[in-house]
């Protein structure tokens, strides 16, 4: 089960997980924090890249550079347009198969192995539980 806690603090909002990691959360016009939409994009890019990297390395093609930029246009106050993940890679010199392996792995990860991407594509039920009086 995945679980995080988001709470108001003296300085704004803080999201934490059970392993002790934390990230500051706020609105898109605040400095030094991630907006909720940016965290959604981080979740997608992070899910894909942390899965792609070990799979390409396991196949003997460790890339010298692997980065992903994730973009989405806001179509309205509460609506996102298509989300695009653009990869930047640097291939090892002399490794003629690395690009082919990367592209195959990245495609499989995007289609089948990234939980965040699947939740976004297929829609995942969200429930809100309010405190009882």
C-alpha positions as CSV (number, residue, x, y, z in Angstrom):
1,X,0.0,0.0,0.0
2,X,1.2,3.5,-0.8
3,X,0.6,6.1,1.9
4,X,1.6,9.7,2.3
5,X,0.5,12.5,4.7
6,X,0.0,16.1,3.7
7,X,-0.4,18.6,6.5
8,X,-0.4,22.3,7.1
9,X,2.7,23.5,8.9
10,X,3.9,26.9,10.1
11,X,5.6,27.4,6.7
12,X,2.9,26.0,4.4
13,X,2.2,22.4,3.5
14,X,4.5,19.4,3.8
15,X,4.0,15.9,2.3
16,X,5.8,13.1,4.1
17,X,6.0,9.3,3.6
18,X,6.5,6.6,6.1
19,X,10.3,6.3,5.2
20,X,10.9,9.9,6.3
21,X,11.1,11.7,3.0
22,X,9.3,15.0,2.6
23,X,8.5,17.6,0.0
24,X,7.1,21.1,0.4
25,X,3.8,21.6,-1.4
26,X,2.1,24.9,-2.3
27,X,0.6,26.9,-5.1
28,X,2.3,27.3,-8.5
29,X,3.0,31.0,-7.7
30,X,5.1,30.2,-4.5
31,X,8.8,29.9,-4.6
32,X,10.6,26.8,-3.3
33,X,7.6,24.4,-3.4
34,X,6.1,21.9,-5.8
35,X,2.5,22.5,-6.8
36,X,0.2,19.5,-6.7
37,X,0.2,19.3,-10.5
38,X,4.0,19.4,-10.6
39,X,4.0,16.5,-8.1
40,X,1.7,14.6,-10.4
41,X,4.2,15.1,-13.3
42,X,7.1,14.1,-10.9
43,X,5.2,11.0,-10.1
44,X,4.8,10.0,-13.7
45,X,8.4,10.9,-14.7
46,X,9.8,9.3,-11.6
47,X,7.8,6.1,-12.0
48,X,9.0,5.6,-15.6
49,X,12.6,6.6,-15.1
50,X,13.3,4.5,-12.0
51,X,11.9,1.5,-13.9
52,X,13.6,2.2,-17.2
53,X,17.1,2.7,-15.8
54,X,17.6,-0.7,-14.1
55,X,16.0,-2.6,-17.0
56,X,18.3,-1.0,-19.6
57,X,21.3,-1.6,-17.4
58,X,20.3,-5.2,-16.7
59,X,20.3,-5.7,-20.5
60,X,24.0,-4.5,-20.6
61,X,23.3,-1.0,-21.9
62,X,23.8,1.5,-19.1
63,X,23.2,5.0,-20.5
64,X,25.6,7.7,-19.7
65,X,22.7,10.2,-19.3
66,X,19.0,9.5,-18.7
67,X,16.6,12.3,-17.9
68,X,12.9,13.0,-18.6
69,X,11.0,16.2,-18.8
70,X,7.3,15.9,-18.2
71,X,5.0,18.6,-19.5
72,X,1.3,19.2,-19.3
73,X,-0.8,22.2,-20.3
74,X,-3.6,23.3,-18.0
75,X,-6.7,23.5,-20.1
76,X,-8.8,25.0,-17.3
77,X,-8.7,25.6,-13.6
78,X,-9.1,21.9,-12.8
79,X,-8.3,20.2,-16.2
80,X,-5.0,19.0,-17.7
81,X,-4.4,18.4,-21.4
82,X,-2.2,15.6,-22.6
83,X,0.9,14.8,-20.5
84,X,4.1,14.4,-22.5
85,X,7.3,12.7,-21.3
86,X,10.4,13.7,-23.3
87,X,13.5,11.7,-22.7
88,X,17.1,12.9,-23.0
89,X,19.7,10.2,-23.3
90,X,23.4,9.9,-23.9
91,X,24.6,6.6,-25.3
92,X,27.8,4.9,-24.4
93,X,30.4,5.3,-27.2
94,X,30.4,2.2,-29.4
95,X,27.2,0.8,-28.1
96,X,25.2,0.4,-31.3
97,X,22.2,-1.3,-29.6
98,X,21.7,1.0,-26.6
99,X,19.2,3.3,-28.4
100,X,17.2,0.3,-29.6
101,X,17.2,-1.3,-26.1
102,X,16.2,2.0,-24.4
103,X,13.3,2.6,-26.8
104,X,11.9,-0.9,-26.4
105,X,12.2,-0.8,-22.6
106,X,10.8,2.8,-22.4
107,X,7.8,1.8,-24.5
108,X,7.1,-1.4,-22.4
109,X,7.5,0.6,-19.2
110,X,5.1,3.3,-20.4
111,X,2.5,0.8,-21.6
112,X,2.7,-1.9,-18.9
113,X,4.9,-1.3,-15.9
114,X,4.4,2.3,-14.6
115,X,1.6,2.2,-12.0
116,X,1.3,6.0,-12.1
117,X,0.9,6.1,-15.9
118,X,-1.6,3.3,-15.8
119,X,-3.6,5.1,-13.1
120,X,-3.7,8.3,-15.2
121,X,-4.6,6.5,-18.5
122,X,-7.3,4.2,-17.0
123,X,-8.6,6.4,-14.2
124,X,-8.4,5.3,-10.6
125,X,-11.2,5.7,-8.2
126,X,-10.5,8.3,-5.5
127,X,-12.4,8.4,-2.3
128,X,-12.7,11.3,0.2
129,X,-13.3,10.4,3.8
130,X,-14.4,13.3,5.9
131,X,-14.3,13.4,9.7
132,X,-17.6,12.6,11.4
133,X,-19.0,15.1,13.9
